Amino acid sequence: MREALYLDDEVLIGLDGQFILEQIGFTSVHLVHNSDEALAVVNSRTIAFALLDVNLGRNQTSLPLARELERRGIVFAFVSGYNRDEDLTGSFTAPFVSKPFSHATVQTALNDALTVERLRQ
């Protein structure tokens, strides 16, 4: 079973992302809305891929979670309504998907994330 995690503070966008990840082929997609929920999923499930909204509202970001995913070797990509020049993900090699995203842009991010992971090994 391939499981994915999608962290997004916006419910409707989260549901759209969950649907796209299911269409890509993940058999289980864990949609969460804050970093604490995301970390609980990471600690209890075997996640093959994570899609992380950068800005989570209330001056919170997914960057600490991204560092933890990197440490654990979990493949991930960022998603944001801001362009890459305006965000905080520059220190990561993870792919970046701009909102609004599509099936094609998420699929490309997954492929790119897997390529980056293979190169790191």
TIMARVO-997332 format. One line per field, with one value per residue (C-alpha): residue number from 0; x, y, z; chain. Coordinates in nm, 2 decimals. Layout:
REM TIMARVO-997332
pos <- NUM | ...
c1 <- X | ...
c2 <- Y | ...
c3 <- Z | ...
unit <- A | ...
REM end
This chain:
REM TIMARVO-997332
pos <- 0 | 1 | 2 | 3 | 4 | 5 | 6 | 7 | 8 | 9 | 10 | 11 | 12 | 13 | 14 | 15 | 16 | 17 | 18 | 19 | 20 | 21 | 22 | 23 | 24 | 25 | 26 | 27 | 28 | 29 | 30 | 31 | 32 | 33 | 34 | 35 | 36 | 37 | 38 | 39 | 40 | 41 | 42 | 43 | 44 | 45 | 46 | 47 | 48 | 49 | 50 | 51 | 52 | 53 | 54 | 55 | 56 | 57 | 58 | 59 | 60 | 61 | 62 | 63 | 64 | 65 | 66 | 67 | 68 | 69 | 70 | 71 | 72 | 73 | 74 | 75 | 76 | 77 | 78 | 79 | 80 | 81 | 82 | 83 | 84 | 85 | 86 | 87 | 88 | 89 | 90 | 91 | 92 | 93 | 94 | 95 | 96 | 97 | 98 | 99 | 100 | 101 | 102 | 103 | 104 | 105 | 106 | 107 | 108 | 109 | 110 | 111 | 112 | 113 | 114 | 115 | 116 | 117 | 118 | 119 | 120
c1 <- 0.00 | 0.14 | 0.04 | 0.07 | 0.04 | -0.10 | -0.07 | -0.27 | -0.45 | -0.72 | -0.99 | -1.12 | -0.77 | -0.68 | -0.96 | -0.86 | -0.50 | -0.62 | -0.82 | -0.53 | -0.30 | -0.55 | -0.58 | -0.20 | -0.22 | -0.18 | -0.41 | -0.44 | -0.40 | -0.39 | -0.52 | -0.41 | -0.44 | -0.15 | 0.20 | 0.11 | -0.14 | 0.11 | 0.38 | 0.13 | 0.06 | 0.44 | 0.50 | 0.22 | 0.21 | 0.45 | 0.44 | 0.58 | 0.53 | 0.42 | 0.29 | 0.34 | 0.17 | 0.45 | 0.24 | 0.00 | -0.15 | -0.09 | 0.28 | 0.34 | 0.51 | 0.57 | 0.95 | 1.02 | 0.82 | 1.01 | 1.34 | 1.20 | 1.09 | 1.43 | 1.59 | 1.37 | 1.43 | 1.06 | 1.01 | 0.82 | 0.73 | 0.62 | 0.30 | 0.23 | 0.03 | 0.36 | 0.62 | 0.95 | 1.13 | 0.89 | 0.89 | 1.12 | 1.20 | 1.53 | 1.74 | 1.56 | 1.60 | 1.24 | 1.02 | 0.79 | 0.43 | 0.25 | -0.12 | -0.35 | -0.20 | -0.32 | -0.29 | 0.00 | 0.20 | 0.16 | 0.26 | 0.57 | 0.66 | 0.63 | 0.86 | 1.11 | 1.11 | 1.18 | 1.46 | 1.61 | 1.59 | 1.76 | 2.05 | 2.09 | 2.14
c2 <- 0.00 | 0.34 | 0.61 | 0.98 | 1.27 | 1.61 | 1.90 | 2.21 | 2.45 | 2.52 | 2.24 | 2.28 | 2.29 | 2.00 | 1.79 | 1.88 | 1.77 | 1.45 | 1.36 | 1.43 | 1.21 | 0.93 | 0.97 | 0.95 | 0.61 | 0.65 | 0.40 | 0.60 | 0.98 | 1.13 | 1.49 | 1.70 | 2.07 | 2.14 | 2.02 | 1.83 | 1.62 | 1.56 | 1.45 | 1.21 | 1.05 | 1.03 | 0.86 | 0.60 | 0.52 | 0.44 | 0.75 | 0.72 | 1.08 | 1.41 | 1.72 | 2.02 | 2.36 | 2.60 | 2.86 | 2.72 | 3.04 | 3.20 | 3.26 | 2.88 | 2.70 | 2.34 | 2.38 | 2.21 | 1.91 | 1.92 | 1.90 | 1.59 | 1.43 | 1.49 | 1.33 | 1.02 | 0.99 | 1.06 | 1.20 | 1.53 | 1.84 | 2.18 | 2.36 | 2.73 | 3.02 | 3.22 | 3.19 | 3.02 | 3.36 | 3.48 | 3.17 | 3.01 | 2.68 | 2.78 | 2.56 | 2.25 | 2.05 | 1.94 | 2.03 | 2.33 | 2.33 | 2.66 | 2.69 | 2.65 | 2.31 | 2.03 | 1.66 | 1.72 | 1.96 | 1.73 | 1.42 | 1.62 | 1.72 | 1.35 | 1.24 | 1.52 | 1.44 | 1.07 | 1.17 | 1.40 | 1.12 | 0.87 | 1.12 | 1.16 | 0.79
c3 <- 0.00 | -0.10 | 0.15 | 0.10 | 0.34 | 0.23 | 0.48 | 0.39 | 0.62 | 0.37 | 0.37 | 0.01 | -0.14 | 0.08 | -0.06 | -0.41 | -0.34 | -0.17 | -0.48 | -0.71 | -0.50 | -0.52 | -0.89 | -0.92 | -0.75 | -0.38 | -0.21 | 0.11 | 0.14 | 0.49 | 0.47 | 0.77 | 0.85 | 1.09 | 1.16 | 1.48 | 1.29 | 1.01 | 1.25 | 1.42 | 1.08 | 0.99 | 1.33 | 1.28 | 0.91 | 0.63 | 0.41 | 0.06 | -0.04 | 0.13 | -0.02 | 0.22 | 0.20 | 0.30 | 0.48 | 0.74 | 0.88 | 1.21 | 1.13 | 1.10 | 0.82 | 0.73 | 0.72 | 1.06 | 0.93 | 0.60 | 0.79 | 0.98 | 0.66 | 0.51 | 0.82 | 0.78 | 0.41 | 0.32 | -0.02 | -0.03 | -0.23 | -0.13 | -0.25 | -0.21 | -0.34 | -0.33 | -0.60 | -0.51 | -0.49 | -0.22 | 0.00 | 0.25 | 0.09 | -0.08 | 0.15 | 0.04 | -0.28 | -0.28 | -0.58 | -0.56 | -0.69 | -0.73 | -0.64 | -0.81 | -0.89 | -1.12 | -1.16 | -1.40 | -1.17 | -0.87 | -1.08 | -1.20 | -0.85 | -0.74 | -1.02 | -0.95 | -0.57 | -0.65 | -0.88 | -0.61 | -0.36 | -0.59 | -0.65 | -0.28 | -0.22
unit <- A | A | A | A | A | A | A | A | A | A | A | A | A | A | A | A | A | A | A | A | A | A | A | A | A | A | A | A | A | A | A | A | A | A | A | A | A | A | A | A | A | A | A | A | A | A | A | A | A | A | A | A | A | A | A | A | A | A | A | A | A | A | A | A | A | A | A | A | A | A | A | A | A | A | A | A | A | A | A | A | A | A | A | A | A | A | A | A | A | A | A | A | A | A | A | A | A | A | A | A | A | A | A | A | A | A | A | A | A | A | A | A | A | A | A | A | A | A | A | A | A
REM end
